[in-house]
Amino acid sequence: MRIALDAMGGDHAPGPIVTGAVDAVRELPDLTVVLVGDQERIEAELAQAGEIDRDRLPIVHASQVIGMEEKPVVALRSKRDNSISKCWGLMAAGEVSAVVSAGHTGAMVASSLMNAKMFLPGVRRPGIAAIFPSHRGPIVIIDVGANMNAKAEDLYSYGIMGSIYAENVLGIEEPKIGLLNVGSEEDKGNDLTKTTRALFQNGPHADRFIGNVEGRDIYEGHARVIVCEGFVGNVLLKAGEGAVEFLFAALKQELGKLLPELGPEAGHKLAGSFKALKTRFEYQEFGGGPLLGLRGACIICHGSSGARAIKNALRVARTMADEKVNTQFATQLKAALDLIPPAASEG
């Protein structure tokens, strides 16, 4: 299995990115990670990694990097030798089965949009999925930022792909699908959500669709796949990240006051429970969010990703490719979209 990794993507690249790749190939004996970026800087990081199989960590040189502050389309056109475009080029040429990057999310999405041949049949725009925690285990929320002008057919496709991903990658049996809305009643929402709901109710995945889901119900986990358009999903994602950071900072502060009074043994147990709870909410456990709807696997990581997040992103990308998730996307999307009358998807 060969995966292209944007070695220059991320707030602290290439250090933790290369370390994550090294850890991944050590853990997964059938994996080859193609490191894309500044060859000299990547070589310097690999030199510190100790004994490794360099044949499984080849380098493809890219002289340019797209910065987080740059406008995606402008940067992609002015910096032709950038690491993101080279990663996509490798997948388009069939040289790798997946792409992983912690770089500019907008550039990752825009670069895929520039090549319609990368899309699966029936996919108008790909969607980014994010993994959230819930009382019943991990849930998939899609889209969280790739498509800000979604149509009902897009959201319908996201629900189908999110369900397949949840089942095959996260191991959730027959995951239920919910549509994020301002109320649970059927008459709530705008034209987009009403049209999308009708598609689910009348499509082949109707048995998995539980209807509208309000924001406060997401963490209950009754729906293991939550569908929304990219603007709402991105706000939800970042609000959730901020809430988690605030909550754990406050808990840490309060625990700091209690630990001296509890004694070493109780303090150790409490600290262990706190760490386990925090792990459930960390994006690093899943590595990043998959960009669904493409001919090949793609994981977009958080800009501050460390080595553990990169290693896990590579692991998830490998699982997607191994399970042939995209083949299932294509088959089920065709069956579902063929049933939609042309006018029914206008939302």
N, C-alpha and C positions, 0 to 999 in steps of 0.2 A: 504494500500500500504506500503510495507516494502522495504527500501533502505539501503544498506550497505555503510557507509561512513568511509573512511580511516582517522581516527582522528589524525594520526601521520604524514600525508602527507602535505608538505608545508613548506615554509621558517620560519613561526612563529607558527607552530603547537605545542600543540593542542589548544591553546587559541581561536583564531578566527574561527577555524574549528568547535569547540564545540558550540561557540556562534552562528554561522551560522545554525547549526543543531537545536538549541533551537528556534531561530527565525522562522525556517521553520515549525516546528511542531506547533508553536503558530499560524502561518498564515494558515496552511493547516490541517484542523481537521482530515482528513482521513490518514495522513502520520505517519509512524513509522520509525525512523532513528536508525539503528543499528550502534553504535559507536564502531569501531574496533581499538584497540591499547592498550597502557599501562593503565590498569584499574585505578591505583592509581592517575595518572596524569589527567585522564578524570574525575574521581570523584571529584577531587579538582576544576576543571573548572565548573562542574555542580553545585557544592556547592555555587558558586557565582552567579548563574543564577536567583535566586529568586524562586518564586513558579512556578513549572513546573510539567507536568505529566510524572513521571519517567518511567511509563510503556511503554511510546512511545519513550523512549530513552535508550533502553537496551545496555549493554556493552558486547562485546566479546573481551576477553583479548588476546593481541599479545605482546610477550616479545621483539620482534625485529623490527627495522626500517631500510629500505633501504635508504641510504643517496644519495643525488643528485650527488655526485662525484663517486659513485660506478658503476662498470660495471654490467649491468642488469642481465645477465644470471648467472654470477659468484655469485652475491649477492643472487639471488633467490635460487640457489642451496646450498649455504653455510648458509643461514639464513632461515631455513624452517618455523620458527614461526613468519615471518614478516607480517605486517598489510595488505600489498597489496595482498599477496597470500591468506590470510584468507578471504578478501573481495570476491575474485574470487571464493573461495571455497564455500562460502555461496550462491552465485548465481548459481554455478554448481549444488549444492544440492537442488536448488529450494526454499531456505529459504528466498530469497529476489528477487525482480524483477529488481533491478538496482544496479550499483556500481558507487560511486563518489569518486574521489581522486585528491588532489593537489600535490601528491607526484611525484616520479620519473617517467616521461612519458615513458622512455624506458622500465622500469620495468613493468609498467602497460601493455604495448603492449606485451612484452616478456612473461609475465605471461599468457596472453590470448592465445598466440601462442603455449604455452606448452600443451594446452588442445584443440585438434582439435574438440572435441565434443561441444565446445562453439561456433563454427562457424555455420552460417546459410548454408543450402545446396547451393552449387554453389559459395561460397565465398572462395577464396584461401588465401587471406590476408585481414584483416580488414583495414579500412582507417580512419584517424582522420579528421573531418571536423572543420573548423574555421568559425566564423561568422564575416564578414567584413561589414562596412557601404558602402552605395552607394547613388547616387542622387535619386534612386527610392526605397530606403529602404534597409534592411539587405540582404546580399547575402551569399551563402555558398561556401566555397572553400575547395575542397577535392582532394587529400590527402595532409596534411601538416606535414608529418613526420613519419607515421607508416610503410610505405612500400617504401624502397629506391630502390628496384629492381622490379618495377612493370611491368606487362605484359599488353597488350592491353585489355585483358578480365577483368583485375582488374580495369582499368580506366573506362571501359564501365560500370562495376558494380557500381563503385563509383558515376558515373553520375546518374544512376537510383536511388540509395539509397539517394543521395543528393537531388534529385528532390522530393522524397517522404517526406524526412525530412523537406524541405523548405515548402512544401504544408501543412503538418499536424502539424508541431510544430511552424513554423514561420507564418503560415497563408497566404502564397503567392499562389495566384491562377494560376495554370498551369505554373509553373516557367520554363523559358527557360534555356537550358543547353549550355555552351560554353566550348571549349577545349583550354586551355592556350597554346599559340604557339608564335613563333618568328615573325609571320606575319599572316594576315587575309586570304591571298590567299590559295587556296586548295593545291597547290603544295609545300607549305612551311612546314618545320618541318623535323624530323627524322623518321626512320622506325616506332618507337613506336607511334608517334602522327598520322602518316598517316594511320596506321592499325586501331588505335582507332577511327579516324574520319570515316573510312569506316564502322565500326561496328555501329556507331550511325546513319549514313546515311541510312543504310539498315535494321535497327532494328525497333521494335515497338514504340520506342520513337523518331523516326525521325522528327515528327511534332514539337517536343520541342527543337530539336538540331539546333542551329543557326550557327554552324561551329567554325572556329578558332577565338580566342579572344587574342589580344595583351595585355601586362601588363598595358599599359597606358589606356586601355579601361575598365578595371575591375570596376572602381568606377562609370562608367556611369550607370551600372545596367541593361544594355540590356539583359545580361545573369544573371540570379539570382542564377545559380549554375555554378561554374568554376571548371573544372576537370584538375588535373595535377598529376605528380608522386611526391612521398614524398620528394625527395631531393629539387626539385624546389619549392614545396609548403612550405617547412620549411624555405628556404631562403626568400621567399616572405613574409611569416608571420613575421619573425623577422625583416626584413627590414621595413615592415609596422609599427611594434610596435615602432621601433627606430625613424621613421619619425614622427609619431604622438607625441611621447615624445618631440622631438626637436621642432616641430611646436608649441605645446602648451606652452612650456617653453619660446619660443621667443615671442609668443603673450602675455603671462602673463607679460613679461618684458616690452613690449611696452605699454600695458594697464596701467601698474604701473606708467608710465610717464604721461599718459593722464588723469587718474582719478582725480588728484588734480585740474586740470583745468576745468573739466566738471561740478563740483558741485555735491552735495549729490544725488539728484534725478536722474540725467542722469548717474552718476557713478553707482548707484544701478541697473538701468536697464541694463547697459552695462555688469556689472558683472553677472547679472542673465542670460543674453544671452550667455555669455562665458561659464557659468556652464552648460547650456542646450546643447550647442554645444559639449562640452567635454564629456558629458554623452553618446552622440551618438557614440563616438569612444571607449568607455571603454568596455573592455572584461567582466567587472563585471556585466553588464546588462544581459548577457546571461549565466554567470557562468563559462563557459568553452566550450571545443569542444567535441562533441559526437564521440565515437569510433564506427563506423558503420560496420555492418556485423556479429554481434554476437547474440546469443540466449539470449537476455536481453539487457537492456539499460546500457550504460556506458558514463559518462561524465568525461573528463580529464581536470582539472582546472589548471590555471596558478600557478606557485610555490609561488607567492607573494599574492595569493588570500586572501582577507579579509572576514569578516562575510557575507557581502552582496553578494559577488560572490558565496560563498558556499550555501547560502540560495537559490539563483537563480539557481545554478546548480542542487540542489535537486528538485526545482520546474520543471525544464526542464526534468529531468530524470523521474519524476512522470508523466508528460505530455506524454512522449514517451511511457511509459508503459500503461497509460490509453488509448491512441489512438491506441494501438496495432500496432505501427509502424513496429516492426520486422515481424509481420505476413504479412504486405503489402510488406516489403522487399522480403521475401521468395517467395511470390506468383508472384510478378512482375519479380524478378530475374530469376525464373524458366522459365517463359514464354519467356523472352528475350534471355536467354542463350541457350535455346533449339533450337533457330533459327540460332545459330552460327555454321557454318561448322567447324570441328575440326582444320583444318589448318588456318582458318581465324583469330584466336585469338593469333597467334604467333607473338609477337612484341618485 
